[in-house]
Amino acid sequence: MRVAQAVEGSRADAAVLGIPFDTAASFRPGQRFGPSAVREMSVLLRPSNQFHKLNAFEAIEVVDAGDVPAVPGDVKRTYDLTSKRVAALAAQGTVAIGIGGDHSVTLGELRGIAEVYGPPALIQLDAHCDTWDNYWGIKYTHGTPFRRAVEEGVIDVKRSIQVGMRGSEYAPGDLDESRKLGFEVITTPEMLKRGPAAVAQAIRDRVGDRPVFLTHDVDFYDPAYAPGTGTPEVGGPTSAFGLEIVQNLAGLHFAGFDVVEVLPALDPTQTTALLAATLVFEYVALIALDRKRGEKASPNGARRSKARS
């Protein structure tokens, strides 16, 4: 969006942070190129938000913080690098907006947020719960981050919600695994019946006044609107539907955001990259509209004692 690059020592209100990692993907890789594709399409966006009647770039300072130096093939090292960058930004009161990368990267972001704010509520807009215990015996993949987040205590699961789940399952009742972990789950059929405003209100009711992290997998959308992703699911919402949900979350206290799973090689018209860039644009408006934005993050005391991988 032509924002300035972050400079050392700056304390911007929001910082875009690329996380170019994809070797925890289970089906089609290439998401490491997502951050550059999203940045490329973001130059099309104009500064004023028509829905909120706000030029957020005049209200808050937004910078591009570059990319996490992700290590291909090493998800654990990438988690460490991601959490360190996100925690450093949060500690100075800067809200990180991550651009993935496959969905495994969100666990690193949540660890960084929890270092500073304590466990945030999680809003997950996604076709999949990503709460499997493992894939092929591997504990850290893009299908497992939110089970690990619950186990590590880096989210407040009682205030967390997953929206948009649909598609085939490995076994009947798979969604109940998320509910057993403590998440509220709204499937795509239920979501479409309720409508965007009602879904947004359900999210608000669940989150309350907790600091919240919003993670958005582009496979939340029907492949007609987001073809460039690794694990598409038919029967999803339009881009207009999803954007309206996000827009109606104004006023929540956001500790962080991301948009993940953009796969440019399967996005020949850059439709998916533009959608992801527009989501980042909407996130900037939500930060500007956050009533608690002026409150600086304060460390929550001693570092968490649970082992981290």
N, C-alpha and C positions, 0 to 999 in steps of 0.2 A: 504493500500500500504506500510505497515511497516514504516510509517513516525513516527517521535517522537511525544509524547504527548505534548501539549502546557503547558508551565509553566508560572506562574504568572509573569507579567511584560515583557514577551517576545513580540517582534514586528515582527512576521513572515510576509512574503509576502502573504501567503494564509493559511486559516484554514478550515478544514473540520468540519462541525457542524451538528450533528444528531438532528432531530426534530421529536421525536417518538410520534406522535399524530394522531388519526384516528377517533375520535368520531364526526367529521363533515362530514363523508362520507355518501352518500345517498343510497348506495346499498350494497356493500360488505366491511366490515371493516377488519382490520388486518394490515394496513399499519404502525402501530406503531412499528412493528418489521422490517420494511424496513431498517433503518440505520444499524442494526446489520448484516442483511443479505448481504447488499452491502459491508460493511467492510470485512465480511468473504470472499467474492469472490474476493475482491480487492487484496488479497495477491498473486493471480495468475499473476498480471500485472508486467511487467518488466519496468525499469525506462525510457528507451529511446523511444521517439515517432517516429515511422517510417515515418509517413506522413510529419512531420515538420523537421525531421532529427535533433532532439533536445532532450537532456536529461534535461528536465525542472527542475528536482530536484537538478541539479548542478547549475542551473542559479538562482533559487529563493529558499527561505526557505518555506517549507510546513509543517504544523503541524496538528495534530488531536486535536480539541478543545473539544472533548467529546460531550455530548448531552445537549440540552436545557432541564431543568427539567419540561417537559410538564405536564399539569394537566388533566388527563382523564376526559372527560365530560365537561370541562370548556374551551371553545375556546377563550373567551375573556381574561382570565388570561394567557393562553398559548401565545396569541398574545403579551401581555405585556412582558412576559419573553423572547420571541423570539426577539422582537424589541430591548430590552435592550441589549441582547448579541450581536446582529448584529451591533447595533450602536457603542458599545464599541470597537468592532473589526475594524469597518470602521474608527473610529476617530483616530486610531493609524496607519492607512494605510494598514490594513490587509483585504484582500478580503475574505469574507465568502463564502464557498461552502456548501449549505444546502443539507441534505439528509432527505427527508420526509419518512413517514408521508403522510397524504392526502393533496390535493392541497390547502386546506384552509390555511395552514401554511405560504404560500407565502405572504399573506397580512401582517403578522407580520414582515417578512424580509423586505418588501418594506417600511414599516413604519420606521424601523431602518436605512435603507439606506437614506431615505429622510431626516432624522434628521441631517445627516452629509453632504451629497452631494447636497441636494435639490432633487426634483423629477427626477428620472432617466427615460430614455426610457425603454420600456419593449419589450423584444423578448419572445414570448410565442409559444413553439412548443407543440402541443396538438391536440387531436381529438375534443375537446369541447372548446367553448369560455369562459365558466365559468363566464359569465356576466349576469346570471339570477338575478332578483331582490330579489327572495327568494325561498326557498323550504319549503312548508307546513307553510308558514308564518315566517320562520326562516331566518334572514338576513345574518347569518354568517355560511356558509357551504362550501364544496369544489366546489360547483357550482356557488358561488357568489363573490369570492375574487376580481375579476378585475372590477366589477361594483363598489364595495366598494372602490377600489383603486382610481378609477376616481373621485368618489364623495368626497373622502378625500383629493384629490390633491397630492397623494404620488407617482404618475407617470406622466410623460409628455406624455399624450395620443396622441398628434399630432406627436410624434416621435416613437410611439409604433406600433407593428405589431403582429398579430396572424396568425400562419401557421399550416395547417394540419387538419382543421375542416372538419368533415364528419359525416355520420350516420343519423339516424332518428331525427326528430324534433317534438316539441309539436305543432307547427303551421307553416304554410308556411311563409317564411321571417324571421325566428328567427335570422338568422345570421345578418340581417339588424340592430338588436338591438346593436350589437357591433359596426357596422359602424356608427350608430347614436351617439354613445358615443365618436367616433373619431378614433377608431382603423382602420388600414388597415387590411383586412382579405384576406388570401389566402387559399382556400379550398384544400383538398387533390387531387381531380381530376386536378385542375389547377396546383398544385405543381408538380404532377407526369408528366404532360405535359412539364413543364418548365425544369425540371432536377435540381439536387442539386446545381450546380454552379450558375445557374441563380436565383434560390431562395435565395441563400446566397447574391447575389448582390442586389436583391430587399430589403433584410433586411438591408444591409449596406446603401443603398440609403435612406431608411426610417429613420434610426437611426442617420446618420451623425456623428458629433463629440461629441454627448451627452454621458455622463456616462450612462451605460446601464446595466440592470439586465436581465439575461437569465434564464427563467424558463422552465423546460422540464418535461412534464408529460409522463410517459412511455406508456400511451395509445395512444400517437402519432403514435406508431408503430403498424403494423398489429399484432393481437394476436398470429400468428405463430412465431413471433420473440420476443414478450413480453407477454406471457400468464399470468404472475403473476401480475394482476392489477384488480382494483375493477370495472371499467366501460369500458370493452373492446369494440372496434368498428372494425368490419371487413373492409377489403378494404384499409388498410393502407400501408405505405412504409416498405421496408426492413430496417434492422439495418444499412446496408452499406449506404443506401440513407441518413438516418438521420445523421450518423456520418460524411458524406461528407459535409453536410450543416454546421455542427458545425465547422469542420476543416477549412472551407473557411471563417470563421468569424475572422480570425487572424488580429490583428491590431486595432480592436475596443477597446474602453476604458471601461473595465468591472468594474462595482462597486460591482457586486455580481452574484451568480449563485445558482440554485438548481436543483435537480432531485427528482421527487415525485411520489407517488402512487405505489411503489413497494409493493406487497402483497405476502410475502413468502409462505403462506399456499397454494397458487394456483400456485406456481412456483417450482414444484418438482425436476426439473433438474437444478434449479438455473440460468436458461438462462436469466431471467429478471434482476436478481441481478447482473449478470456479465455485462449485457448491461449498467445498471446504473453505475456500478463501472468504466466501460470504458469511459462513459461520464464524470465522475469526472476526470479521467486521462486526457481527452482532455481539460477540463476546466483549469487544471493546466498549460498545454502548452499555452493556450490562455492568461493566466495571465503573463507568462514569455515573451510572444511575444507582450504584450501591450506596445506600444511606450510611453505611459504616465504613466507607472507603477511607476516610480520614484517620481511622484507628490503625496505628501501626502494629504489625505483628509483634508479639512478644514471645520469646522462647518459653517453652512449657517446663522449664526446670531441667533435670537430668535427662540425658539421652535414654531412649527406651532400652530396656535391659534384654529384650528378646533377641535371640540371634538372628542376624540378617544374612542372607546368602549373597 
